[in-house]
Amino acid sequence: MDSFPLKFSNGSTLGPRLAFGCGYDQEYHGTPPPTAGVIGLGNGKAGILSQLTQMGLTRNVVGHCLSERGGGYLFFGDDFVPSSGISWIPILAKPSEDYYLSGPAELYFGGKLTGLKGLDVIFDSGSSYTYLNSQSYDAVVSLVTKSLIGKPLKNATDDRSLPLCWRGNKAFKTVQEAKTFFTPLALSFTNAKKAQLQMPPESYLIVSKYGNVCLGILNGSEVGLGNLNIIGDISMQGKMVIYDNEKKQIGWGPANCDRLPKS
């Protein structure tokens, strides 16, 4: 527990004493990097949001905006939630309060249906990468691989940064240099009208320290996620993502994550 100096939208500052990093059952797959940590943004009683709500300091809403250039912001309450331009989908009932589950969703590749339907999707700011179940992952890898035929990219089998990496004619410095070779993905949620999460190439690619471009979508079934699919931080960049526990809905929309919006 510690005191957190929080600045409120009305200009006041308070330092509530909060428990953070709490979880009933935390499990790492492999060795976590030294910077890995858990702040606890789920909607369970141990989460920071629930504590703030019980103190009467905020509404039961949390949101974040992750910049493609690094950084971004995190907010509690609904003061920064835009009145328009947000796609909303319902949060589904689930046995655990540690994550936000939605669905069913259909996967699109290059604007066309892939035949992958009924996907259960978790929005998880605690995951750096996006994870798909084995069937969906294999399909995406196949589609991406076929779309790269004839393009100046070769498999970089010696790059172990991620399971699948490609080498260009010269080292890539940024994802922006490599994205023109790749095709956009999208998840369309069938229980919400026109709610489609766009994933342009920069939302599923990274550039490794060796200058190769790597697929930031991983096989979730290999790390014990079963049939679940996780939207991680890589696919949330450049978007404001809102978890509204009062209305039981998740929303997102394009945003400039380099500066705070006006309340």
Secondary structure, DSSP 8 states (H G I E B T S, - for coil): -EE--EE-TTS-EE--EE--S--SS---SS---TT------SSSTTSHHHHHHHTTSS-SEEEEEE-TTS-EEEEESSTT--SSS-EEEE----S-SSSEEEEEEEEEETTEE-S---EEEEE-TT-SSEEE-HHHHHHHHHHHHHHTTTSS-EE-TT--SSS-EEE-SS--SSHHHHGGGS--EEEEETTSTT-EEEE-GGGTEEE-TTS-EEE-EEEGGGGT-TT-EEE-GGGTBTEEEEEETTTTEEEEEE--TTS----
